[in-house]
Amino acid sequence: MTITDAPIATRPAHRRRLTRTLLIWLLVVPAAIWFVIRGFGLERDRFIQLIAFTPYVAAWSVLPALIALAARRWGAAAVAVLTAFGLAMGVVPRALPNLDRGPGSGVEITVMTANLLFGGADPASVVRLVRENDVAILAVQELTVPATQALGAAGLADLLPYRSVDAEAGASGSGLYSRFPIADPGSSRTEGGFLQAYATVQVPGATPIRTESAHPLAPAVPESFDGWRSDLAGQPQADPGGTPRILLGDFNSTLDHKLLRDLIKSGYRDAADTTGKGWIGTWGPYDGDPIPPVTIDHVLADERIGIRDVEVHGVTGSDHRAVMATLTIPENE
């Protein structure tokens, strides 16, 4: 071999090395971009929908990190490891119960939220969940007039006789049902067009609780993205100096959406996140659609309210699952 032959002989190996490095970076970069968008709340357009699947991306991001480390591509490995760690810090705590769940003493009640899928959910299934789980407050979304009548016929009025209901055709109707007397019932319409029923629930022996059935517009198509954003931004903030609030419903957003995280930071706790059950899916494949489960139904409770437990149950005829939270309401002074 002559001296001039050496560079030629090394070219294929050099090309293979460059190709492997490029392929590794192609694996690393998408998750890194995802991490930046999620971390800084930069979701726009279709990423509003995609960001809901962050837990799946977080699990996948471990693979590029392992590949980069095994291949000794240290630059790519550093980015991949930091990405996987950052995504894990965002999603892993949801599976870990919080030490601080709020006050442990007070009046204990169970609340429940259920999206009725254009009013088509089986009323007997909803009423059975209320009865068997001793639900005291029920929030429903996509409540139609026929669904209101069917729930009453199935026995809901006997269990929860007080109500604030504003039913409509389609997906915009809303309802709030209570075992206990209510005051100031009503509903408001979001900028996206959905109704949100509300009332102040008078739990015996406890401080009054302002309760609202939340339902921001779904970011289903590009034309609804602005409405989704304005509806989430317009949700009632917690009021540390006023009446404690409970927001429960179909928020059409997960804890990976910055607008929901900002709402919680105003003075709420997410019940599922607090109890270590924040990974349980509430929407997706439950009516047969091939969609990975995501958690878009939430119970948000004022920080002055204790959170004891959360359960998630299927609802026949709905693409959402019902979310129940056992809460401790402060005693009336």
C-alpha positions in Angstrom: 0.0 0.0 0.0 1.3 3.4 -0.9 1.0 6.5 1.2 -1.5 8.0 -1.2 -3.8 4.9 -1.0 -4.5 5.4 2.8 -6.9 8.3 2.6 -8.9 6.5 -0.1 -9.1 3.3 2.0 -10.5 5.2 5.0 -13.2 7.0 3.1 -15.9 4.2 3.3 -15.3 3.9 7.1 -15.5 7.7 7.5 -18.8 7.8 5.5 -20.3 5.0 7.6 -19.3 6.8 10.7 -20.9 10.0 9.5 -24.0 8.1 8.4 -24.4 6.6 11.9 -23.9 9.9 13.6 -26.5 11.5 11.3 -29.0 8.7 12.0 -28.5 9.1 15.7 -29.1 12.8 15.6 -32.2 12.2 13.5 -33.5 10.1 16.4 -32.4 12.6 19.1 -33.6 15.9 17.6 -37.4 15.3 17.4 -37.7 14.5 21.1 -35.4 17.5 21.9 -37.7 19.8 19.9 -40.7 18.3 21.7 -39.1 18.9 25.1 -38.5 22.6 24.2 -42.0 23.1 23.0 -43.6 21.4 26.0 -41.3 23.0 28.5 -41.8 26.6 27.3 -45.4 26.2 26.4 -44.8 26.9 22.7 -47.5 24.5 21.4 -49.1 26.0 18.3 -51.4 24.7 15.6 -51.3 20.9 15.3 -48.8 20.7 18.2 -51.7 21.7 20.5 -53.1 18.3 19.7 -49.8 16.4 19.7 -48.5 17.7 23.0 -51.3 15.7 24.7 -49.2 12.6 23.9 -46.1 13.8 25.7 -46.0 10.8 28.1 -45.5 8.5 25.1 -42.8 10.6 23.7 -41.1 10.7 27.2 -41.0 6.9 27.2 -39.7 6.7 23.7 -37.0 9.4 24.4 -35.1 6.9 26.5 -34.3 4.8 23.3 -32.3 7.5 21.4 -30.3 8.2 24.6 -29.4 4.5 25.0 -28.4 4.3 21.3 -26.3 7.4 21.4 -24.5 6.2 24.6 -23.9 2.8 23.1 -22.5 4.3 19.9 -20.3 6.8 21.9 -21.7 9.8 20.1 -21.2 11.9 23.2 -22.7 15.2 21.8 -25.9 13.4 20.7 -25.9 11.4 23.9 -25.7 14.5 26.1 -28.7 16.1 24.3 -30.7 12.9 24.4 -30.1 12.2 28.1 -31.0 15.8 29.0 -34.1 15.5 26.8 -35.2 12.2 28.4 -34.5 13.6 31.9 -36.5 16.8 31.2 -39.5 15.0 29.8 -39.4 12.5 32.7 -39.4 15.4 35.2 -42.6 16.6 33.5 -44.6 13.3 33.4 -43.2 10.9 36.1 -44.4 12.9 39.1 -48.0 12.3 38.0 -47.6 8.6 39.0 -46.2 9.5 42.5 -48.6 10.6 45.3 -47.9 14.0 46.7 -47.0 14.3 50.3 -49.2 17.4 50.5 -52.7 16.6 49.6 -54.2 19.6 51.4 -56.3 19.6 54.7 -57.0 16.2 56.1 -59.9 17.3 58.3 -63.3 18.5 57.2 -66.4 17.2 55.5 -65.6 14.4 53.0 -67.6 14.2 49.8 -67.1 12.5 46.4 -67.5 14.5 43.2 -67.6 13.1 39.6 -67.4 14.5 36.1 -68.6 12.7 32.9 -68.7 13.7 29.3 -71.9 12.3 27.7 -70.7 12.3 24.1 -73.5 14.4 22.5 -75.9 13.2 25.2 -75.6 9.6 24.0 -74.0 8.0 27.0 -76.1 5.4 28.7 -78.0 7.2 31.5 -78.2 4.0 33.6 -74.4 3.7 33.5 -74.0 7.3 34.8 -76.7 6.9 37.6 -75.2 3.5 38.6 -71.8 5.2 39.1 -73.4 7.9 41.2 -75.3 5.5 43.3 -72.5 2.9 43.9 -69.8 5.5 44.7 -71.9 7.8 46.9 -71.3 10.7 44.5 -72.6 14.0 46.0 -71.8 16.4 43.1 -71.9 15.4 39.4 -70.7 17.6 36.5 -71.7 16.6 33.0 -70.7 17.9 29.6 -72.3 17.6 26.2 -75.7 17.4 27.9 -78.7 17.5 25.6 -82.4 17.8 26.5 -83.1 14.1 25.8 -80.1 13.2 28.0 -81.4 15.4 30.8 -84.8 13.6 30.6 -83.2 10.2 30.4 -81.0 10.8 33.5 -84.0 11.9 35.4 -85.9 8.8 34.4 -83.0 6.6 35.4 -83.2 8.0 38.9 -80.6 10.8 39.0 -83.1 13.2 40.5 -83.7 10.9 43.5 -80.0 10.8 44.2 -79.0 14.4 43.3 -82.2 16.5 43.5 -80.6 20.0 43.2 -79.3 21.0 39.8 -78.0 23.8 37.5 -78.7 22.6 34.0 -78.4 24.3 30.6 -78.9 21.6 28.0 -78.4 22.1 24.2 -78.2 19.9 21.1 -74.7 18.9 20.1 -71.7 19.2 22.4 -72.3 22.5 24.1 -74.7 21.6 26.9 -73.7 21.5 30.5 -75.1 20.4 33.8 -74.3 20.3 37.5 -76.2 18.0 39.9 -75.9 18.0 43.7 -77.2 16.1 46.7 -77.0 19.3 48.7 -78.8 22.6 48.3 -77.3 25.0 45.8 -77.3 28.8 45.5 -76.7 31.2 42.6 -77.1 28.5 39.9 -76.5 29.5 36.3 -74.3 28.9 33.3 -71.8 30.9 31.2 -70.9 30.4 27.6 -67.2 30.3 26.6 -65.9 32.2 23.7 -65.6 28.8 21.9 -69.4 28.4 22.3 -69.6 25.7 25.1 -71.8 26.2 28.2 -70.4 25.8 31.7 -73.0 25.2 34.4 -72.2 26.5 37.9 -73.6 26.8 41.4 -72.5 27.3 45.0 -73.0 24.0 46.8 -74.0 24.2 50.4 -72.5 21.1 51.9 -73.9 20.7 55.5 -71.3 21.6 58.1 -68.9 22.8 55.5 -68.0 26.1 53.9 -69.9 26.8 50.6 -68.1 25.6 47.5 -68.3 27.3 44.1 -68.5 24.5 41.7 -68.4 24.6 37.9 -68.6 22.0 35.1 -65.7 23.0 32.9 -65.6 22.4 29.1 -63.2 24.5 27.0 -63.6 24.1 23.2 -61.9 21.0 21.8 -58.9 21.7 19.6 -60.2 19.3 17.0 -59.5 21.3 13.9 -57.3 24.4 13.1 -60.4 26.7 13.2 -60.9 25.8 16.9 -57.4 26.4 18.1 -58.0 30.0 19.0 -61.2 29.2 20.8 -59.5 26.4 22.8 -56.8 28.9 23.8 -59.2 31.6 24.9 -61.5 29.2 26.7 -58.7 27.7 28.8 -57.3 31.2 29.5 -60.8 32.3 30.6 -61.5 29.5 33.1 -62.2 30.8 36.6 -58.9 31.3 38.5 -58.7 30.2 42.1 -59.5 32.9 44.6 -57.5 32.4 47.8 -59.4 35.2 49.5 -62.8 34.2 48.3 -65.1 31.2 48.1 -63.2 27.9 47.5 -63.7 26.6 44.0 -63.9 23.2 42.4 -63.6 23.0 38.6 -64.3 19.6 37.2 -65.0 18.5 33.6 -63.6 17.9 30.2 -60.8 20.4 29.9 -59.7 19.1 26.4 -56.1 19.5 27.7 -53.6 17.6 29.6 -51.0 18.6 32.2 -48.6 19.0 29.3 -50.5 22.1 28.1 -49.1 25.2 29.6 -52.5 27.0 29.8 -53.8 24.2 32.1 -50.7 24.3 34.2 -51.0 28.1 34.5 -54.6 27.7 35.7 -53.6 25.2 38.3 -50.9 27.5 39.5 -53.5 30.1 40.4 -54.3 28.0 43.5 -55.7 24.6 42.5 -54.6 21.0 42.8 -55.2 18.5 40.1 -56.8 15.6 42.0 -55.3 12.8 39.9 -51.9 14.3 39.8 -52.0 14.8 43.6 -52.9 11.2 44.3 -50.4 9.7 41.9 -53.0 8.7 39.3 -52.3 11.3 36.7 -51.3 8.7 34.0 -54.8 7.1 33.9 -56.3 7.9 30.5 -59.8 9.5 30.3 -60.3 9.9 26.6 -59.2 8.1 23.5 -60.1 4.5 22.5 -63.2 4.1 24.8 -65.7 4.3 21.9 -63.6 2.2 19.6 -61.4 4.8 18.0 -57.7 3.8 17.6 -56.4 6.6 19.7 -53.9 6.2 22.5 -55.5 7.2 25.8 -54.8 10.7 27.1 -55.9 12.5 30.3 -58.0 15.4 29.5 -60.8 15.1 32.1 -59.8 16.7 35.5 -61.0 17.6 38.9 -59.3 20.8 40.0 -59.8 21.7 43.7 -58.9 24.8 45.6 -55.7 24.3 47.7 -57.9 24.8 50.8 -59.7 21.6 49.9 -58.1 18.2 50.7 -57.8 15.5 48.2 -58.1 11.9 49.4 -58.5 9.7 46.4 -59.3 9.5 42.7 -61.0 6.8 40.6 -61.6 6.5 36.9 -64.6 4.5 35.5 -65.9 3.7 32.1 -69.2 5.1 30.9 -71.2 3.1 28.5 -71.8 5.0 25.2 -69.2 7.7 25.8 -65.7 8.2 24.5 -64.7 9.6 27.9 -64.3 7.9 31.2 -65.8 9.3 34.4 -63.4 10.8 36.9 -64.3 10.7 40.6 -62.4 12.5 43.4 -62.9 12.2 47.2 -62.4 15.6 48.7 -62.3 17.1 52.1 -64.2 20.4 52.3 -63.2 22.8 55.1 -65.7 22.9 58.0 -67.9 26.0 58.2 -66.6 28.4 60.8 
